[in-house]
Amino acid sequence: MPSRRSQLAGLLSGLALLVLGLGLGLPAAASGNGKDASSSIVHGKATTIKDWPWQVALAMKHSGSSTRRDFFCGGSVIAPRLVLTAAHCVVGMTNGQRERLRVISGRTRLNSSQGETTGVSGIRIAPRTGKQNSTGRFSYRIFDVALLKLAAPVEAEPIKLAGADESRTFSAGQVVWTTGWGKMTPWTNQVPDTLRKAKLVVQSDRLCGLDSSFSYPRDTMLCLGSAEGHSSACSGDSGGPLVAWTTDGYRLVGATSGGDRFCRGYIPSFFAKVSGDRVRSWIVRTARKMTDYEIVGSGGTASPKPDWCRVPRVFHLKLKQAKRNLKAAGCRVGKVKVDRRGRYAYLTRRFGPGRVIGYELYQGWLAPEGFRMDLLLTGHKRR
């Protein structure tokens, strides 16, 4: 058995139990080909660019090819000639790839003629603060931000970064939104033609810190998950916006960075913390050299936080105690299944019969108040 720190248990379709440690899949350099752009929306809903006008698509122009085929990442307009995206979307691009790079704005359907298609005249990538791997490349898991200077101004409405006085907009428990055209399932190479949205919750940094393969950078990353563990990051839409509502309009608080490689909603996703002090200061300094547009907001009040159930510890507890813990936290027990076929007999031998060995969400996950969590129990010891 792995250590409790790296252990993840879950129920898939109410049956399949995961008890082995699962590493969170982090982004690789996209190199402009779209194959490795790492994060998007699973179980989202169709939407329109009118509701999220700052959303853009990054595409690598090929002769006779469609935008949907050329698309590989997302981004956000933060000034008429400035787009914010993920560093791993553009790092390693050749001069030829940069010349073919296009930013599509004002478009709901990728293959439509709506909006504008604009070239890129300059790219600025955040400092390489990641750890160098065995290939000599740098990992952008720590500082995954880049700015694109457009060849011409676009008409799309820019979105401002949350200011220093608006940090509540991305604090744990806040409801936020992400948008993009990325894959709706990891088992296909196709991306949807229509823009999609998903509602997420800012989770505690501790959830993303559970992965023991690296030290989670709390000052430059946000930890996100949907309230019931359904919506998730997936392949195709890295660099896209994460926004929060305020009384002064939406604010940009994150850029899609990475997540579980199989897009499982009960594993949290990573977003660059673009409105955190450290990342925002780099963006502001760099943007001043590229535009005189004011890119940071101020004075907006965040929407009230809902009442959450913070999922309590239930692993290897008896059902009665698990019920008490869930009730005390504002959750409830959902469906209960017992491993009667002995598939996990080794856990029965280790913990005894009637113990919780499978559950839906991480301990500490912010779920809706009254959330019913399905459980899987060990079976009876065989003679």
C-alpha positions as CSV (number, residue, x, y, z in Angstrom):
1,M,0.0,0.0,0.0
2,P,1.2,3.5,-0.7
3,S,1.5,6.1,2.0
4,R,-1.6,7.8,3.1
5,R,-0.3,11.1,1.7
6,S,-0.1,9.7,-1.8
7,Q,-3.1,7.5,-1.5
8,L,-6.2,8.2,-3.6
9,A,-9.4,6.2,-3.3
10,G,-12.4,6.8,-5.5
11,L,-15.5,5.3,-7.0
12,L,-16.0,5.2,-10.8
13,S,-19.6,4.6,-11.8
14,G,-20.2,3.5,-8.3
15,L,-17.9,0.5,-8.5
16,A,-14.2,0.9,-9.6
17,L,-11.9,1.6,-6.7
18,L,-8.6,3.5,-7.0
19,V,-6.3,2.8,-4.1
20,L,-2.9,3.4,-5.7
21,G,-1.2,6.8,-5.8
22,L,-2.1,8.7,-9.0
23,G,0.3,11.4,-10.2
24,L,-1.3,14.6,-11.5
25,G,-0.5,14.9,-15.1
26,L,1.4,18.2,-15.6
27,P,1.8,20.1,-18.9
28,A,4.6,19.4,-21.4
29,A,5.8,22.0,-23.9
30,A,3.2,22.3,-26.7
31,S,5.7,23.4,-29.4
32,G,2.7,24.7,-31.3
33,N,1.5,21.4,-32.6
34,G,-1.5,21.0,-30.3
35,K,-0.7,17.5,-29.2
36,D,0.5,18.3,-25.7
37,A,-1.6,21.4,-24.7
38,S,-2.9,20.1,-21.5
39,S,-6.1,21.4,-20.0
40,S,-9.6,22.0,-20.9
41,I,-13.3,21.3,-20.1
42,V,-14.9,18.0,-19.4
43,H,-18.6,17.9,-18.6
44,G,-19.0,21.6,-19.4
45,K,-21.9,23.3,-21.3
46,A,-22.1,25.1,-24.6
47,T,-21.8,28.9,-24.4
48,T,-21.3,31.9,-26.6
49,I,-18.4,34.3,-27.0
50,K,-20.8,37.2,-26.2
51,D,-20.7,36.1,-22.5
52,W,-16.9,35.6,-22.5
53,P,-15.6,38.1,-25.1
54,W,-12.0,38.1,-23.9
55,Q,-11.6,34.4,-24.8
56,V,-9.3,33.6,-27.7
57,A,-8.0,30.5,-29.5
58,L,-4.4,30.0,-30.5
59,A,-4.0,28.2,-33.8
60,M,-1.0,27.2,-36.0
61,K,-1.9,28.2,-39.5
62,H,-1.6,25.4,-42.2
63,S,-2.5,25.7,-45.8
64,G,-6.0,24.5,-46.5
65,S,-6.6,23.4,-42.9
66,S,-9.5,24.3,-40.7
67,T,-9.2,26.4,-37.5
68,R,-10.7,23.5,-35.5
69,R,-7.8,21.3,-36.7
70,D,-5.1,24.0,-36.2
71,F,-6.3,25.0,-32.7
72,F,-4.1,24.0,-29.8
73,C,-4.5,26.4,-26.9
74,G,-6.6,29.2,-25.4
75,G,-5.9,32.6,-24.0
76,S,-7.4,35.9,-22.7
77,V,-7.3,39.4,-24.2
78,I,-6.1,41.7,-21.5
79,A,-5.4,44.7,-23.8
80,P,-6.3,45.5,-27.4
81,R,-2.9,44.2,-28.5
82,L,-2.1,41.8,-25.7
83,V,-3.1,38.2,-24.9
84,L,-2.2,36.2,-21.8
85,T,-1.7,32.4,-22.2
86,A,0.2,29.5,-20.7
87,A,4.0,29.5,-21.2
88,H,4.0,25.8,-22.1
89,C,1.7,26.6,-25.1
90,V,4.4,28.7,-26.8
91,V,7.8,27.8,-25.3
92,G,10.1,26.1,-27.7
93,M,8.4,27.4,-30.8
94,T,10.7,27.9,-33.9
95,N,10.7,31.2,-35.8
96,G,8.6,29.5,-38.5
97,Q,6.0,28.4,-36.0
98,R,5.8,31.9,-34.5
99,E,5.2,33.3,-38.0
100,R,2.3,30.9,-38.5
101,L,0.9,31.5,-35.0
102,R,-2.6,33.1,-35.1
103,V,-4.9,34.4,-32.4
104,I,-8.7,34.0,-33.1
105,S,-10.9,36.4,-31.2
106,G,-14.7,37.1,-31.2
107,R,-15.6,33.6,-32.2
108,T,-18.0,31.1,-30.7
109,R,-17.6,28.3,-33.3
110,L,-14.0,27.6,-34.3
111,N,-14.7,26.9,-37.9
112,S,-17.0,30.0,-38.5
113,S,-15.9,33.2,-40.1
114,Q,-17.0,35.2,-37.0
115,G,-14.5,37.6,-35.3
116,E,-10.9,38.3,-36.2
117,T,-7.7,36.4,-37.0
118,T,-4.6,38.2,-35.9
119,G,-0.9,37.5,-36.2
120,V,1.6,37.7,-33.3
121,S,4.5,40.1,-33.4
122,G,6.1,39.3,-30.0
123,I,6.2,36.7,-27.2
124,R,7.3,37.1,-23.7
125,I,7.6,34.1,-21.4
126,A,7.8,34.2,-17.6
127,P,11.1,33.5,-15.9
128,R,12.1,29.8,-16.0
129,T,11.6,29.1,-12.4
130,G,10.6,25.5,-12.9
131,K,13.0,22.5,-12.3
132,Q,15.1,21.4,-15.2
133,N,14.4,17.8,-16.3
134,S,16.7,15.1,-17.8
135,T,16.1,16.4,-21.3
136,G,17.4,19.8,-20.5
137,R,14.0,21.4,-20.9
138,F,12.4,23.4,-18.1
139,S,9.1,22.5,-16.5
140,Y,6.6,25.4,-16.4
141,R,4.6,23.9,-13.5
142,I,5.8,26.8,-11.2
143,F,5.4,29.9,-13.5
144,D,3.2,28.9,-16.4
145,V,2.5,32.3,-18.0
146,A,3.3,34.1,-21.3
147,L,2.2,37.3,-23.0
148,L,1.6,37.6,-26.8
149,K,1.8,41.0,-28.5
150,L,-0.6,41.1,-31.4
151,A,0.3,42.4,-34.8
152,A,-2.8,44.6,-34.7
153,P,-5.4,45.6,-32.0
154,V,-8.5,43.5,-31.8
155,E,-12.1,44.5,-31.1
156,A,-12.6,41.9,-28.4
157,E,-13.4,43.3,-24.9
158,P,-10.3,42.9,-22.6
159,I,-10.6,41.5,-19.1
160,K,-8.7,43.0,-16.2
161,L,-6.6,41.0,-13.8
162,A,-7.9,41.0,-10.2
163,G,-6.1,43.7,-8.2
164,A,-4.4,43.4,-4.9
165,D,-7.6,44.5,-3.1
166,E,-9.6,41.8,-4.9
167,S,-7.8,38.7,-3.7
168,R,-11.1,37.3,-2.2
169,T,-12.1,36.6,-5.8
170,F,-9.8,33.6,-5.9
171,S,-9.7,32.5,-2.3
172,A,-10.7,28.9,-1.3
173,G,-14.4,28.4,-1.6
174,Q,-15.0,31.0,-4.3
175,V,-17.0,29.9,-7.4
176,V,-15.2,30.7,-10.7
177,W,-15.6,29.9,-14.4
178,T,-13.4,28.5,-17.1
179,T,-14.0,28.5,-20.8
180,G,-12.5,26.9,-23.9
181,W,-12.7,24.6,-26.9
182,G,-10.7,21.7,-25.5
183,K,-11.6,18.0,-25.6
184,M,-14.7,16.9,-23.7
185,T,-13.1,13.4,-23.2
186,P,-9.5,12.2,-23.2
187,W,-10.4,9.3,-25.5
188,T,-10.7,11.4,-28.7
189,N,-8.5,13.6,-30.9
190,Q,-11.4,15.8,-31.7
191,V,-12.1,19.1,-30.1
192,P,-15.7,20.6,-30.0
193,D,-16.5,23.3,-32.5
194,T,-18.4,25.4,-30.0
195,L,-17.1,27.3,-27.0
196,R,-17.8,25.6,-23.7
197,K,-17.9,26.7,-20.1
198,A,-17.6,25.0,-16.7
199,K,-18.2,26.2,-13.1
200,L,-15.4,25.3,-10.7
201,V,-14.5,25.9,-7.1
202,V,-11.2,27.2,-5.8
203,Q,-10.1,24.4,-3.6
204,S,-7.6,24.5,-0.7
205,D,-3.9,24.4,-1.7
206,R,-3.6,21.3,0.4
207,L,-5.5,19.2,-2.2
208,C,-3.0,19.9,-5.0
209,G,-0.2,19.5,-2.5
210,L,-1.2,15.9,-1.9
211,D,0.7,14.8,-5.0
212,S,4.2,13.9,-3.7
213,S,5.9,14.1,-7.1
214,F,6.7,17.8,-6.7
215,S,6.2,20.7,-4.3
216,Y,3.0,22.5,-5.1
217,P,3.8,26.3,-5.6
218,R,1.1,28.0,-3.6
219,D,2.2,31.5,-4.6
220,T,2.0,30.9,-8.4
221,M,-0.7,28.3,-8.8
222,L,-4.4,27.8,-7.9
223,C,-6.0,24.5,-7.1
224,L,-9.4,24.0,-8.8
225,G,-12.1,21.4,-8.8
226,S,-15.8,21.2,-9.5
227,A,-18.1,21.1,-6.5
228,E,-19.2,17.5,-7.1
229,G,-16.0,16.3,-8.9
230,H,-17.5,16.1,-12.4
231,S,-16.0,18.9,-14.4
232,S,-12.3,18.7,-15.0
233,A,-9.3,19.9,-17.0
234,C,-8.4,17.9,-20.1
235,S,-6.4,18.0,-23.3
236,G,-6.6,20.9,-25.7
237,D,-7.3,24.2,-23.9
238,S,-4.2,25.3,-21.8
239,G,-3.8,29.0,-21.4
240,G,-7.5,29.7,-21.3
241,P,-9.2,32.0,-18.8
242,L,-10.3,31.3,-15.3
243,V,-12.6,34.2,-14.2
244,A,-14.4,35.4,-11.1
245,W,-17.4,37.7,-10.9
246,T,-17.2,41.0,-9.0
247,T,-19.4,44.0,-8.6
248,D,-17.1,45.7,-11.2
249,G,-17.4,43.0,-13.7
250,Y,-15.5,39.7,-14.3
251,R,-11.8,39.5,-13.3
252,L,-9.1,37.2,-14.7
253,V,-7.7,35.2,-11.8
254,G,-6.1,32.2,-13.5
255,A,-4.9,30.6,-16.7
256,T,-5.4,26.9,-17.4
257,S,-2.2,25.0,-16.8
258,G,-2.4,21.3,-16.0
259,G,-4.3,18.4,-14.4
260,D,-5.0,14.7,-14.4
261,R,-4.0,13.1,-17.7
262,F,-7.2,11.1,-17.8
263,C,-9.5,14.1,-17.0
264,R,-11.0,12.6,-13.9
265,G,-13.1,15.2,-12.2
266,Y,-12.3,14.0,-8.7
267,I,-8.7,14.9,-9.1
268,P,-7.9,18.7,-8.9
269,S,-6.6,20.8,-11.8
270,F,-3.8,23.4,-11.7
271,F,-4.2,27.0,-12.9
272,A,-1.5,29.7,-13.1
273,K,-2.3,32.2,-10.4
274,V,-2.2,35.3,-12.7
275,S,-3.7,37.6,-10.1
276,G,-1.5,36.5,-7.2
277,D,1.1,39.0,-6.2
278,R,4.1,37.2,-7.6
279,V,2.7,36.4,-11.1
280,R,0.7,39.6,-11.4
281,S,3.8,41.7,-10.7
282,W,5.7,40.0,-13.6
283,I,2.7,40.4,-15.9
284,V,2.3,44.1,-15.1
285,R,6.1,44.9,-15.5
286,T,6.2,43.0,-18.8
287,A,2.9,44.4,-20.1
288,R,4.1,48.0,-19.6
289,K,6.8,47.4,-22.1
290,M,4.2,46.1,-24.6
291,T,1.2,48.4,-24.1
292,D,0.0,51.4,-22.1
293,Y,-3.4,49.9,-21.4
294,E,-4.5,49.5,-17.8
295,I,-4.7,45.7,-17.2
296,V,-5.4,45.5,-13.5
297,G,-8.7,46.1,-11.8
298,S,-9.5,47.5,-8.4
299,G,-12.4,48.0,-6.0
300,G,-14.6,45.0,-7.2
301,T,-16.4,43.0,-4.5
302,A,-16.4,39.2,-4.9
303,S,-19.7,37.3,-4.9
304,P,-20.6,35.7,-1.6
305,K,-19.2,32.2,-1.0
306,P,-21.8,29.3,-0.8
307,D,-22.0,27.1,2.2
308,W,-19.7,24.1,1.6
309,C,-19.3,20.6,3.0
310,R,-15.5,20.1,3.5
311,V,-15.2,16.4,2.9
312,P,-14.0,14.8,6.2
313,R,-11.7,11.8,6.7
314,V,-13.6,8.5,6.1
315,F,-10.8,6.1,4.8
316,H,-10.7,2.8,6.7
317,L,-13.4,3.9,9.2
318,K,-16.5,1.8,10.0
319,L,-19.6,2.9,8.2
320,K,-21.2,4.3,11.4
321,Q,-18.2,6.5,12.1
322,A,-18.0,7.6,8.5
323,K,-21.6,8.7,8.6
324,R,-21.0,10.7,11.8
325,N,-18.0,12.4,10.2
326,L,-19.9,13.3,7.1
327,K,-22.9,14.6,9.0
328,A,-20.7,16.8,11.2
329,A,-19.1,18.3,8.1
330,G,-22.4,19.0,6.4
331,C,-22.3,16.0,4.0
332,R,-24.3,12.8,3.9
333,V,-23.7,9.2,2.9
334,G,-24.9,8.2,-0.6
335,K,-24.8,4.7,-2.1
336,V,-22.9,2.1,-0.1
337,K,-21.4,-0.9,-1.8
338,V,-19.6,-3.8,-0.2
339,D,-16.7,-5.7,-1.9
340,R,-18.5,-9.0,-1.7
341,R,-16.4,-10.6,-4.5
342,G,-13.2,-10.1,-2.7
343,R,-11.6,-8.0,-5.3
344,Y,-9.9,-6.0,-2.6
345,A,-9.4,-8.9,-0.2
346,Y,-5.9,-7.6,0.7
347,L,-7.5,-4.5,2.1
348,T,-10.0,-6.6,4.1
349,R,-7.1,-8.5,5.6
350,R,-5.3,-5.3,6.4
351,F,-8.2,-3.2,7.8
352,G,-10.9,-5.8,8.6
353,P,-14.4,-6.1,7.3
354,G,-16.9,-3.3,6.9
355,R,-14.2,-0.5,6.5
356,V,-14.4,2.3,4.0
357,I,-11.8,1.7,1.2
358,G,-13.4,3.7,-1.6
359,Y,-14.9,7.2,-1.7
360,E,-15.6,9.9,-4.3
361,L,-13.6,13.0,-3.3
362,Y,-10.4,13.9,-1.6
363,Q,-10.5,14.7,2.1
364,G,-10.9,18.4,2.4
365,W,-12.7,18.8,-1.0
366,L,-15.3,21.6,-1.0
367,A,-18.5,19.9,-2.0
368,P,-22.1,21.3,-1.9
369,E,-23.7,21.4,1.5
370,G,-25.7,18.1,1.9
371,F,-23.5,16.3,-0.7
372,R,-24.2,12.6,-0.8
373,M,-20.9,10.7,-1.0
374,D,-20.9,7.1,-2.3
375,L,-18.7,4.7,-0.3
376,L,-17.2,1.2,-0.9
377,L,-16.6,-1.1,2.1
378,T,-14.3,-4.0,2.6
379,G,-16.1,-7.5,2.5
380,H,-15.9,-10.3,5.0
381,K,-12.7,-12.1,5.8
382,R,-12.6,-15.5,4.2
383,R,-11.8,-18.6,6.2
